[in-house]
């Protein structure tokens, strides 16, 4: 009798446990369902610029100063104590004033292709994040730097079908190590024209002019109109007289070799549509040209050479914010789908995530100037996440896996934080930011004392010097780490320690996206 009672007791308790398990399971399923339902809800649309992220704000203030370091010409309100007037006679042999513009990197060359890209990205940043830049007092310095470049580009476009694309002889320039203020070597000009076409460099310059025309449309309508006129002329020249400047001018292949020009034509037409509202430019990118040259469905890396990913993100904003009848255009949807493929490839937990990254998560594509691609990629990702937030788009799908704007933002911050010192080297790659940053930047002006008297060749003693640079190239984004996450801080290691203006453009864009949050501008006009 006692054994039967015991058996009934155990059966009762077993029944209770089964019921409890079923109840707990139901609760878990309900919670998961609620979470799943919640993930389909869009996050609230950000309002005006909110709280300032002081680390990114400080980094942005520093990064923008590198444009001042790189300026050529008669400097106005010079903020860099060790810089002075230089390049004042550039273009004078051809009766054109090319004294302005910016030196490309650590040398004294003015390469039009990457300089125009610098202007386009800087314009894009101002158009998208001008309110955020203004919140930390960096909008005006960015606009001033942009105009310093576009003043040069206007003068470089000497007639409808002629564009000066280079000042200086790179072979001779690289045989000197001197301050730009002390240059004495001849600085010839190189141009593209109807017999030596350069659709890539002309297209990029058209994009720079068109995007900058939007920046100055309200503050200086006359200047804006001038820029737009040049942009239209340059696009027509680039489209009617097709060819790569690398083929027309083989010497440039050693420095800024273009791998094609169709991406620049799509990029320029996209910017001209934004600047003009002229649907012929939209038809250009969504019609036959888009089908043939946009590489729909195939993600690429955004850089001074390849503009496809940038074009895809730029045109996706029309899909997000454009008027009915435009936003659902089949061609635009293909650009947006490819832009999403680009973003999916960047997110580390995406099924399509690229394996091209360091152990600690930095996108890594090239040992030369390795930071260009992760910073440019993070800039595009920031833009796309902000388009999603403002349009109340809850998520994107990457091969069946969903990711929210917050997921994308997490990736964006990871790349920025790595650059600013959250890396195995505990080093900031932005010169002047943090307690530890490169001291031997491959940069002539930074490496030579202001009071040193050097000619073309005797200045090489400063290249070989074992002392840190006497002048800080403030704001320079150096080349960056190797794949194994090491960095050799040596002035002779140009692969890792040389900065460039186009690196500065993308890092200014990235940091501007992070200083605070606000809703995306739905129209540039």
TAFEN-V476963 format. One record per residue. N is the residue number from 0. RES is the residue in three letters. NEAR is the number of other ideal C-beta (glycine too) atoms within 10 Angstrom. Layout:
BEGIN
{{N/RES/NEAR} {N/RES/NEAR}}
END
This chain:
BEGIN
{{0/UNK/5} {1/UNK/6} {2/UNK/7} {3/UNK/8} {4/UNK/8} {5/UNK/10} {6/UNK/10} {7/UNK/10} {8/UNK/10} {9/UNK/9} {10/UNK/10} {11/UNK/10} {12/UNK/10} {13/UNK/10} {14/UNK/10} {15/UNK/10} {16/UNK/10} {17/UNK/10} {18/UNK/10} {19/UNK/10} {20/UNK/10} {21/UNK/10} {22/UNK/10} {23/UNK/10} {24/UNK/10} {25/UNK/10} {26/UNK/10} {27/UNK/10} {28/UNK/10} {29/UNK/10} {30/UNK/10} {31/UNK/10} {32/UNK/10} {33/UNK/10} {34/UNK/9} {35/UNK/10} {36/UNK/9} {37/UNK/9} {38/UNK/12} {39/UNK/9} {40/UNK/11} {41/UNK/15} {42/UNK/14} {43/UNK/9} {44/UNK/12} {45/UNK/16} {46/UNK/9} {47/UNK/11} {48/UNK/18} {49/UNK/12} {50/UNK/9} {51/UNK/14} {52/UNK/17} {53/UNK/10} {54/UNK/17} {55/UNK/23} {56/UNK/21} {57/UNK/18} {58/UNK/27} {59/UNK/30} {60/UNK/19} {61/UNK/22} {62/UNK/31} {63/UNK/24} {64/UNK/22} {65/UNK/28} {66/UNK/24} {67/UNK/20} {68/UNK/25} {69/UNK/31} {70/UNK/26} {71/UNK/24} {72/UNK/19} {73/UNK/13} {74/UNK/16} {75/UNK/8} {76/UNK/6} {77/UNK/13} {78/UNK/12} {79/UNK/21} {80/UNK/9} {81/UNK/18} {82/UNK/21} {83/UNK/15} {84/UNK/14} {85/UNK/21} {86/UNK/24} {87/UNK/13} {88/UNK/13} {89/UNK/26} {90/UNK/23} {91/UNK/13} {92/UNK/11} {93/UNK/12} {94/UNK/7} {95/UNK/15} {96/UNK/15} {97/UNK/25} {98/UNK/20} {99/UNK/24} {100/UNK/29} {101/UNK/28} {102/UNK/26} {103/UNK/27} {104/UNK/24} {105/UNK/25} {106/UNK/21} {107/UNK/25} {108/UNK/20} {109/UNK/28} {110/UNK/28} {111/UNK/29} {112/UNK/28} {113/UNK/25} {114/UNK/32} {115/UNK/31} {116/UNK/28} {117/UNK/29} {118/UNK/31} {119/UNK/31} {120/UNK/26} {121/UNK/30} {122/UNK/29} {123/UNK/25} {124/UNK/27} {125/UNK/24} {126/UNK/16} {127/UNK/24} {128/UNK/31} {129/UNK/17} {130/UNK/15} {131/UNK/26} {132/UNK/27} {133/UNK/14} {134/UNK/19} {135/UNK/20} {136/UNK/11} {137/UNK/24} {138/UNK/19} {139/UNK/10} {140/UNK/18} {141/UNK/26} {142/UNK/20} {143/UNK/15} {144/UNK/25} {145/UNK/25} {146/UNK/18} {147/UNK/21} {148/UNK/26} {149/UNK/28} {150/UNK/17} {151/UNK/26} {152/UNK/26} {153/UNK/18} {154/UNK/17} {155/UNK/27} {156/UNK/22} {157/UNK/18} {158/UNK/10} {159/UNK/13} {160/UNK/19} {161/UNK/15} {162/UNK/26} {163/UNK/24} {164/UNK/27} {165/UNK/28} {166/UNK/26} {167/UNK/24} {168/UNK/17} {169/UNK/19} {170/UNK/10} {171/UNK/13} {172/UNK/21} {173/UNK/14} {174/UNK/12} {175/UNK/20} {176/UNK/22} {177/UNK/23} {178/UNK/23} {179/UNK/18} {180/UNK/15} {181/UNK/18} {182/UNK/21} {183/UNK/9} {184/UNK/15} {185/UNK/10} {186/UNK/22} {187/UNK/13} {188/UNK/20} {189/UNK/20} {190/UNK/20} {191/UNK/28} {192/UNK/17} {193/UNK/12} {194/UNK/9} {195/UNK/16} {196/UNK/22} {197/UNK/32} {198/UNK/28} {199/UNK/32} {200/UNK/34} {201/UNK/35} {202/UNK/29} {203/UNK/34} {204/UNK/34} {205/UNK/33} {206/UNK/35} {207/UNK/30} {208/UNK/32} {209/UNK/29} {210/UNK/31} {211/UNK/32} {212/UNK/29} {213/UNK/21} {214/UNK/26} {215/UNK/22} {216/UNK/17} {217/UNK/9} {218/UNK/9} {219/UNK/15} {220/UNK/11} {221/UNK/8} {222/UNK/18} {223/UNK/19} {224/UNK/13} {225/UNK/16} {226/UNK/27} {227/UNK/20} {228/UNK/14} {229/UNK/24} {230/UNK/26} {231/UNK/21} {232/UNK/18} {233/UNK/29} {234/UNK/26} {235/UNK/14} {236/UNK/26} {237/UNK/29} {238/UNK/18} {239/UNK/11} {240/UNK/17} {241/UNK/16} {242/UNK/18} {243/UNK/22} {244/UNK/29} {245/UNK/22} {246/UNK/15} {247/UNK/20} {248/UNK/17} {249/UNK/10} {250/UNK/12} {251/UNK/23} {252/UNK/13} {253/UNK/10} {254/UNK/18} {255/UNK/24} {256/UNK/13} {257/UNK/22} {258/UNK/11} {259/UNK/16} {260/UNK/25} {261/UNK/19} {262/UNK/24} {263/UNK/32} {264/UNK/27} {265/UNK/28} {266/UNK/27} {267/UNK/33} {268/UNK/29} {269/UNK/27} {270/UNK/30} {271/UNK/27} {272/UNK/23} {273/UNK/23} {274/UNK/24} {275/UNK/18} {276/UNK/11} {277/UNK/13} {278/UNK/11} {279/UNK/10} {280/UNK/21} {281/UNK/24} {282/UNK/16} {283/UNK/21} {284/UNK/25} {285/UNK/26} {286/UNK/11} {287/UNK/10} {288/UNK/17} {289/UNK/23} {290/UNK/11} {291/UNK/9} {292/UNK/17} {293/UNK/22} {294/UNK/17} {295/UNK/16} {296/UNK/9} {297/UNK/10} {298/UNK/21} {299/UNK/18} {300/UNK/21} {301/UNK/24} {302/UNK/22} {303/UNK/26} {304/UNK/19} {305/UNK/19} {306/UNK/27} {307/UNK/27} {308/UNK/24} {309/UNK/28} {310/UNK/29} {311/UNK/29} {312/UNK/25} {313/UNK/26} {314/UNK/30} {315/UNK/26} {316/UNK/28} {317/UNK/22} {318/UNK/21} {319/UNK/19} {320/UNK/16} {321/UNK/17} {322/UNK/8} {323/UNK/6} {324/UNK/7} {325/UNK/15} {326/UNK/17} {327/UNK/10} {328/UNK/18} {329/UNK/8} {330/UNK/20} {331/UNK/22} {332/UNK/16} {333/UNK/19} {334/UNK/27} {335/UNK/23} {336/UNK/15} {337/UNK/24} {338/UNK/28} {339/UNK/20} {340/UNK/21} {341/UNK/23} {342/UNK/29} {343/UNK/21} {344/UNK/19} {345/UNK/25} {346/UNK/20} {347/UNK/13} {348/UNK/11} {349/UNK/20} {350/UNK/10} {351/UNK/14} {352/UNK/15} {353/UNK/17} {354/UNK/4} {355/UNK/15} {356/UNK/17} {357/UNK/18} {358/UNK/10} {359/UNK/13} {360/UNK/16} {361/UNK/24} {362/UNK/24} {363/UNK/21} {364/UNK/18} {365/UNK/16} {366/UNK/13} {367/UNK/12} {368/UNK/23} {369/UNK/24} {370/UNK/26} {371/UNK/23} {372/UNK/21} {373/UNK/28} {374/UNK/28} {375/UNK/28} {376/UNK/27} {377/UNK/30} {378/UNK/29} {379/UNK/25} {380/UNK/25} {381/UNK/27} {382/UNK/27} {383/UNK/27} {384/UNK/25} {385/UNK/25} {386/UNK/22} {387/UNK/26} {388/UNK/24} {389/UNK/20} {390/UNK/17} {391/UNK/13} {392/UNK/16} {393/UNK/15} {394/UNK/19} {395/UNK/24} {396/UNK/11} {397/UNK/21} {398/UNK/9} {399/UNK/6} {400/UNK/15} {401/UNK/13} {402/UNK/22} {403/UNK/19} {404/UNK/24} {405/UNK/12} {406/UNK/19} {407/UNK/25} {408/UNK/20} {409/UNK/16} {410/UNK/25} {411/UNK/23} {412/UNK/18} {413/UNK/19} {414/UNK/25} {415/UNK/24} {416/UNK/16} {417/UNK/26} {418/UNK/28} {419/UNK/22} {420/UNK/19} {421/UNK/14} {422/UNK/20} {423/UNK/14} {424/UNK/15} {425/UNK/10} {426/UNK/19} {427/UNK/23} {428/UNK/29} {429/UNK/29} {430/UNK/27} {431/UNK/18} {432/UNK/23} {433/UNK/17} {434/UNK/8} {435/UNK/12} {436/UNK/21} {437/UNK/27} {438/UNK/14} {439/UNK/21} {440/UNK/25} {441/UNK/26} {442/UNK/27} {443/UNK/25} {444/UNK/25} {445/UNK/26} {446/UNK/26} {447/UNK/25} {448/UNK/15} {449/UNK/13} {450/UNK/6} {451/UNK/15} {452/UNK/9} {453/UNK/18} {454/UNK/12} {455/UNK/16} {456/UNK/11} {457/UNK/13} {458/UNK/19} {459/UNK/14} {460/UNK/13} {461/UNK/21} {462/UNK/15} {463/UNK/10} {464/UNK/15} {465/UNK/7} {466/UNK/11} {467/UNK/15} {468/UNK/23} {469/UNK/15} {470/UNK/20} {471/UNK/20} {472/UNK/26} {473/UNK/21} {474/UNK/26} {475/UNK/32} {476/UNK/28} {477/UNK/32} {478/UNK/27} {479/UNK/27} {480/UNK/25} {481/UNK/15} {482/UNK/15} {483/UNK/9} {484/UNK/15} {485/UNK/10} {486/UNK/20} {487/UNK/13} {488/UNK/17} {489/UNK/15} {490/UNK/26} {491/UNK/11} {492/UNK/16} {493/UNK/18} {494/UNK/17} {495/UNK/23} {496/UNK/27} {497/UNK/21} {498/UNK/30} {499/UNK/25} {500/UNK/28} {501/UNK/29} {502/UNK/28} {503/UNK/27} {504/UNK/33} {505/UNK/30} {506/UNK/32} {507/UNK/31} {508/UNK/26} {509/UNK/31} {510/UNK/35} {511/UNK/29} {512/UNK/27} {513/UNK/22} {514/UNK/25} {515/UNK/21} {516/UNK/17} {517/UNK/20} {518/UNK/16} {519/UNK/20} {520/UNK/16} {521/UNK/12} {522/UNK/11} {523/UNK/17} {524/UNK/11}}
END
